[in-house]
């Protein structure tokens, strides 16, 4: 059997099952739709419910006078940011026949399973032991295991092909998986069936999250086997050499399109992160009652319907009018829908109408952003003569992880400052407290207020992101250079 070197380890050849030069249907369905589902499902559950586990099950809201759940996520994300830079550096310098990002998917599969379980198996002991376990397990998952997965997974679309049409379809397939996991399973099944059954029972939480963590392993392997880095292999064939780190860094932070992408993503992630972490609290204490099984489901169904429509509508519209233009108009609707919800946060009918408008507006961003990011990476290669995929993705992920931590810390700080009261377990039943008006106001701003503001800002920012206007010509020049070098 042939062998292949991954880094310094000799192991049996683990070749991609994709053999075609063009993107195949099997590649789209197995590599980009089904394969990422396990890790994305786990991450979606954690994004929505891990903070609930900390506040409602472990009752950590008051630790260090309320400072722990404010400081800990922020400090952890600083560590995560550093590991993202390191991972980007490593990916850009990885040389294998399977590409530079895909081999790391292989490593991430078992790591996700193990660290996902550790997040929830916090021992029942002293407060100090719990705090240490939470900090260590959180960083093992997010700063190590998920960083490896997310960096390599995120580069699959940009490195899959230079064909903008095929790349756009892969971006849509990739996002369908995210929507299925977060918009259907986590947003619909969890509040209706899972959360009422779990309550604040620690043992049930551990059992469920162990199953989800282990499920990520075989599915991530499926993504590894049914993806292919055509762009990386193309550059390897002409003998492209590694570029010094500082030169890559300068290229990224002096390119106007890349800077716009990063600012855009930072603002979007800020609004989205605070909205996500406040969703459960909003449905429990402002719009509905604690784990009533219906409020969050209705909000999520209205979010899921537009996302289902978007599978068929967004890419044809983007092809006709441009990815940037469709996304820009979408954000105006996004701000309008959020504003309607902000004005009437306790009226279920108006909330559902506003959420529907908002989620229609968010469709283009959800489905075509990664295709826009890929266009910017190609533009940078045309401009500089080299690719900086790993480093560019590391900065992208730093924004994602840092904002999640910062925004979670900010939201927890708002809860602590306004007097949030955690539920209690009495005779095996979870009993929720009535929250002060200040808590309800803070939760409402987090869920619908902030995104009203960010929607307007993002629409204005996108006016300046016109990279796709000339990307076809630039890709042709890149191919011509490669042919000359070959």
C-alpha positions in Angstrom: 0.0 0.0 0.0 1.2 3.5 -0.9 2.2 5.7 2.0 2.1 9.5 2.3 3.8 11.8 4.7 1.5 14.1 6.8 4.0 16.4 8.6 6.5 14.1 10.2 4.2 11.0 10.5 4.2 8.2 8.0 0.7 6.7 7.7 -1.3 4.8 5.1 -2.4 7.0 2.2 -5.8 8.6 2.9 -6.7 9.9 -0.5 -9.7 12.0 -1.4 -12.5 10.0 -3.0 -13.1 12.9 -5.4 -11.4 12.2 -8.8 -13.1 14.7 -11.1 -11.5 18.0 -12.2 -14.9 19.7 -12.0 -17.0 19.7 -8.8 -19.2 16.6 -8.8 -22.6 16.0 -7.3 -21.2 13.5 -4.9 -18.7 16.1 -3.7 -21.4 18.7 -3.0 -23.7 16.3 -1.2 -21.3 14.3 0.9 -18.4 16.7 1.3 -20.2 20.0 1.7 -23.7 19.1 2.9 -23.6 16.0 5.0 -19.9 15.9 6.1 -19.8 19.1 8.1 -23.1 18.4 9.7 -21.8 16.8 12.9 -19.3 19.5 13.9 -21.7 22.3 12.9 -24.5 20.7 14.8 -22.3 20.5 17.9 -21.2 24.1 17.5 -24.7 25.3 16.9 -25.9 23.7 20.1 -23.0 25.1 22.1 -23.5 28.6 20.6 -27.1 28.7 21.8 -27.1 26.5 25.0 -23.6 26.3 26.5 -24.1 29.7 28.3 -27.5 28.4 29.5 -25.7 25.4 30.9 -23.3 27.6 32.7 -25.9 30.0 34.1 -28.9 27.7 34.8 -27.3 24.2 35.4 -24.0 25.0 37.0 -25.3 28.3 38.4 -22.1 30.2 37.7 -23.7 33.7 37.2 -22.6 34.9 40.7 -19.1 33.5 40.7 -16.5 36.2 41.5 -19.3 38.6 42.1 -20.6 38.1 38.6 -17.2 38.7 37.0 -16.3 35.1 36.0 -18.8 34.7 33.2 -17.8 38.2 32.0 -14.1 37.8 32.0 -13.6 34.1 31.3 -15.2 34.1 27.7 -13.2 37.2 26.7 -9.8 35.8 28.0 -10.6 32.5 26.4 -11.2 34.1 23.0 -7.9 35.9 23.3 -6.3 32.5 23.5 -8.4 31.3 20.7 -7.3 34.2 18.5 -3.7 33.3 19.1 -4.3 29.7 18.1 -6.1 30.8 15.0 -3.0 32.8 13.9 -0.8 29.8 14.6 -3.2 27.5 12.7 -3.3 29.8 9.7 0.5 29.9 9.6 0.7 26.1 9.8 -1.9 25.6 7.0 -0.1 28.0 4.6 3.0 25.9 5.1 1.5 22.4 5.0 2.5 20.5 1.9 0.8 17.2 1.2 -0.8 15.4 -1.8 -4.1 16.0 -0.2 -3.7 19.7 0.1 -2.8 22.1 2.9 -6.2 22.4 4.8 -7.9 19.0 4.3 -5.3 16.9 6.3 -6.2 19.0 9.4 -9.9 17.9 9.0 -8.6 14.4 9.7 -7.0 15.4 12.9 -10.0 17.5 14.1 -12.4 14.6 13.9 -11.4 12.7 17.1 -10.5 16.0 18.9 -14.0 17.4 18.5 -15.5 14.2 20.0 -13.3 14.1 23.1 -13.3 17.8 23.9 -17.0 18.2 23.3 -17.7 15.6 26.1 -15.3 17.4 28.5 -17.2 20.6 28.2 -20.2 19.2 30.0 -18.6 16.7 32.4 -17.8 19.4 35.0 -17.3 17.7 38.3 -19.7 18.5 41.2 -17.2 19.8 43.8 -15.9 23.1 45.0 -16.4 26.2 43.1 -12.7 26.4 42.4 -12.6 23.0 40.8 -15.6 23.8 38.6 -14.1 27.1 37.5 -10.8 25.5 36.5 -12.6 22.6 34.7 -14.8 25.1 32.7 -11.8 27.2 31.7 -9.7 24.2 30.6 -12.4 22.3 28.8 -13.7 25.4 27.0 -10.2 26.2 25.7 -9.5 22.6 24.7 -12.6 22.7 22.6 -12.6 26.2 21.1 -9.0 27.2 21.1 -7.7 23.8 20.0 -10.1 21.2 18.5 -12.7 23.5 16.9 -10.0 25.9 15.7 -8.4 23.1 13.7 -11.7 22.1 12.2 -13.1 25.5 11.5 -9.9 26.8 9.8 -9.7 23.8 7.5 -13.5 23.6 6.9 -13.7 27.3 6.2 -11.1 27.0 3.4 -12.8 24.2 1.5 -15.0 26.5 -0.6 -12.2 29.0 -1.6 -9.7 26.1 -2.3 -12.2 23.8 -4.1 -12.2 25.5 -7.5 -11.7 28.8 -9.3 -15.0 28.4 -11.2 -17.2 31.1 -9.6 -20.4 29.3 -10.5 -19.3 26.0 -9.0 -17.9 27.9 -6.0 -21.1 29.7 -5.5 -23.0 26.4 -5.5 -20.6 24.9 -2.9 -21.1 28.0 -0.8 -24.9 27.5 -0.9 -24.6 23.7 -0.1 -22.2 24.6 2.8 -24.6 27.1 4.2 -27.6 24.7 3.8 -25.9 22.5 6.4 -25.4 25.4 8.8 -29.1 26.3 8.4 -30.3 22.8 8.8 -28.3 22.4 12.0 -28.9 25.8 13.6 -32.2 26.8 12.0 -34.0 23.5 12.1 -32.6 21.0 14.7 -31.3 23.5 17.3 -33.9 26.2 16.7 -37.0 23.9 16.3 -36.4 20.5 17.9 -34.4 21.7 20.9 -36.9 24.2 22.3 -39.9 22.0 21.5 -38.7 18.6 22.6 -35.1 18.6 24.0 -35.0 21.6 26.4 -38.3 20.8 28.3 -37.0 17.3 28.8 -33.5 18.5 30.0 -34.5 21.3 32.3 -31.6 21.9 34.7 -30.8 18.1 35.0 -27.0 17.9 34.7 -27.0 14.2 33.9 -29.3 14.5 31.0 -27.2 17.4 29.6 -24.1 15.2 29.8 -25.7 12.3 28.0 -27.1 14.4 25.2 -23.9 16.3 24.5 -21.8 13.2 24.6 -23.9 11.7 21.8 -23.6 14.9 19.7 -19.9 15.1 20.3 -19.2 11.5 19.2 -21.5 12.0 16.1 -19.1 14.7 14.9 -16.3 12.1 14.4 -17.6 10.0 11.5 -19.2 12.9 9.7 -16.0 15.0 9.8 -14.2 12.1 8.2 -16.8 12.1 5.5 -16.0 15.7 4.8 -12.3 14.9 4.6 -12.8 12.1 2.1 -15.3 13.9 -0.2 -13.6 17.3 -0.7 -10.6 18.3 -2.9 -8.3 21.3 -3.0 -8.0 22.0 -6.7 -6.6 25.5 -6.2 -3.9 24.2 -3.8 -3.0 21.3 -6.1 -2.8 23.7 -9.1 -0.3 25.9 -7.2 1.7 22.8 -6.2 2.0 21.7 -9.8 3.8 24.9 -10.7 6.0 24.8 -7.6 4.7 27.8 -5.7 6.9 28.4 -2.7 6.0 29.6 0.8 5.8 33.3 1.3 7.2 35.0 4.5 4.6 35.5 7.2 5.1 39.3 7.5 4.8 39.7 3.7 1.5 37.8 3.8 0.3 39.9 6.8 1.2 43.2 5.0 -0.7 42.0 1.8 -3.8 41.2 3.8 -4.0 44.4 5.8 -3.2 46.7 2.9 -5.8 45.4 0.6 -9.0 47.5 0.7 -11.4 44.6 -0.2 -10.0 42.4 2.5 -10.3 45.2 5.1 -13.9 45.8 4.0 -14.6 42.1 4.4 -13.1 42.0 7.8 -15.0 45.1 9.1 -18.2 43.7 7.5 -17.8 40.4 9.3 -16.8 42.0 12.6 -20.0 44.1 12.7 -22.2 41.3 11.5 -20.8 38.8 14.0 -21.2 41.3 16.8 -24.9 41.7 16.2 -25.4 38.0 15.4 -23.5 36.8 18.5 -25.4 38.9 21.0 -28.7 37.9 19.3 -27.8 34.2 19.5 -26.8 34.2 23.1 -29.9 36.2 24.1 -32.4 34.1 22.1 -33.2 31.6 24.8 -33.5 34.3 27.5 -35.7 36.5 25.2 -38.1 33.6 24.6 -38.1 32.6 28.3 -38.6 35.9 29.9 -39.8 38.6 27.5 -42.0 37.0 24.8 -42.9 33.7 26.4 -42.5 31.7 29.6 -39.6 29.5 30.7 -39.1 26.5 28.4 -42.7 26.7 27.3 -41.8 24.6 24.2 -43.6 26.9 21.8 -42.3 30.5 21.8 -38.8 29.7 20.6 -40.2 27.2 18.1 -42.4 29.9 16.6 -39.6 32.4 16.3 -37.3 29.7 14.8 -40.0 28.5 12.3 -40.3 32.0 11.0 -36.6 32.1 10.7 -36.5 28.7 9.0 -39.1 29.3 6.3 -37.0 32.1 4.6 -33.9 30.0 4.8 -35.7 27.2 3.1 -36.8 29.5 0.3 -33.3 30.9 0.0 -31.9 27.5 -1.1 -33.6 28.0 -4.5 -33.8 31.8 -4.8 -30.6 33.4 -3.6 -28.0 32.1 -6.0 -30.1 32.8 -9.2 -30.6 36.4 -7.9 -26.9 36.7 -7.0 -25.9 35.6 -10.5 -28.3 38.1 -12.1 -27.8 41.1 -9.9 -24.4 40.4 -8.2 -23.6 38.9 -4.9 -22.8 42.3 -3.3 -25.9 44.0 -4.6 -28.3 41.3 -3.4 -26.6 41.2 0.0 -26.8 45.0 0.3 -30.5 45.2 -0.3 -31.0 42.3 2.0 -29.5 44.1 4.9 -31.9 47.0 4.5 -34.8 44.5 4.9 -32.8 43.0 7.8 -32.7 46.3 9.6 -36.4 47.0 8.9 -37.5 43.6 10.3 -35.4 43.9 13.4 -36.7 47.5 14.0 -40.3 46.3 13.9 -39.5 43.6 16.5 -37.7 46.1 18.7 -40.8 48.3 18.9 -43.1 45.5 19.8 -41.1 42.9 21.7 -44.0 41.3 23.6 -46.5 41.1 20.7 -46.2 37.6 19.2 -47.9 38.4 15.9 -45.8 41.5 15.2 -42.6 39.8 16.3 -43.2 37.0 13.8 -43.9 39.4 11.0 -40.7 41.4 11.9 -38.7 38.2 12.1 -39.9 37.0 8.7 -38.9 40.3 7.1 -35.5 40.3 8.9 -34.7 36.7 7.9 -35.7 37.3 4.3 -33.2 40.1 4.3 -30.5 37.9 5.9 -30.7 35.3 3.1 -28.0 36.7 0.8 -25.5 37.1 3.6 -26.1 33.6 4.8 -25.7 31.9 1.5 -23.2 33.8 -0.6 -20.7 35.4 1.9 -18.1 32.7 1.5 -18.2 33.1 -2.3 -17.5 36.8 -1.8 -14.7 35.9 0.5 -13.3 33.5 -2.1 -13.4 36.3 -4.8 -11.4 38.6 -2.5 -8.8 35.8 -2.0 -8.5 35.4 -5.8 -8.2 39.2 -6.1 -5.3 39.2 -3.6 -3.6 36.4 -5.5 -3.9 38.5 -8.7 -2.6 41.6 -7.0 0.3 40.0 -5.0 1.2 36.9 -7.0 0.8 34.6 -4.0 -2.0 33.1 -1.9 -2.6 33.8 1.8 -5.5 31.5 2.4 -4.5 30.2 5.8 -3.6 33.6 7.3 -6.6 35.3 5.8 -8.9 32.7 7.2 -7.2 32.9 10.6 -8.0 36.6 10.8 -11.5 35.8 9.7 -11.8 33.2 12.5 -10.2 35.5 15.0 -13.0 38.0 14.4 -15.6 35.2 14.7 -14.3 33.7 17.9 -13.2 36.9 19.6 -16.6 38.6 19.0 -18.4 35.5 20.3 -16.4 35.6 23.5 -16.5 39.4 23.8 -20.3 39.5 23.1 -21.0 36.6 25.5 -19.1 38.4 28.2 -20.9 41.7 27.4 -24.3 40.0 27.6 -23.5 38.2 30.8 -22.3 41.5 32.2 -25.6 43.0 31.2 -27.5 40.2 33.0 -25.4 40.5 36.2 -25.6 44.3 36.2 -29.4 44.4 35.8 -30.0 41.6 38.4 -30.7 38.4 36.5 -32.2 35.7 38.7 -31.2 32.1 37.7 -33.9 29.3 37.9 -33.9 26.8 40.7 -34.6 23.1 40.9 -37.3 22.2 43.6 -38.4 18.6 44.1 -36.9 17.7 40.7 -38.8 20.5 38.9 -37.1 23.6 37.3 -38.7 26.8 38.6 -37.9 30.1 36.9 -38.0 33.4 38.6 -39.7 36.6 37.3 -37.0 38.9 36.0 -36.7 42.6 36.8 -37.7 45.1 34.1 -34.1 46.1 33.5 -33.2 42.5 32.7 -36.0 42.3 30.2 -34.9 45.5 28.5 -31.3 44.3 28.3 -32.4 41.0 26.8 -34.7 42.7 24.3 -31.9 45.0 23.0 -29.6 42.0 22.7 -32.1 40.0 20.7 -33.6 42.6 18.3 -32.2 46.1 19.0 -28.6 45.8 18.1 -29.2 44.1 14.8 -31.4 47.0 13.7 -28.3 49.2 14.0 -25.9 46.7 12.4 -28.1 46.1 9.4 -28.0 49.7 8.4 -24.2 50.0 8.9 -23.6 46.8 6.8 -25.7 48.0 3.9 -23.7 51.2 3.7 -20.4 49.3 4.0 -21.2 47.0 1.2 -21.4 49.9 -1.3 -17.6 49.8 -1.3 -17.2 46.1 -1.9 -17.2 45.8 -5.7 -14.6 43.1 -6.1 -16.7 40.8 -8.2 -17.0 43.4 -11.0 -13.6 42.5 -12.3 -12.9 39.1 -10.8 -13.5 37.1 -14.0 -10.7 39.1 -15.8 -8.4 38.7 -12.8 -8.9 34.9 -12.7 -8.1 34.7 -16.4 -4.8 36.6 -15.8 -3.9 34.2 -12.9 -4.5 31.2 -15.1 -2.3 32.7 -17.8 0.5 33.3 -15.3 0.3 29.7 -14.2 0.4 28.4 -17.8 3.5 30.5 -18.5 5.2 29.2 -15.3 4.3 25.6 -16.1 
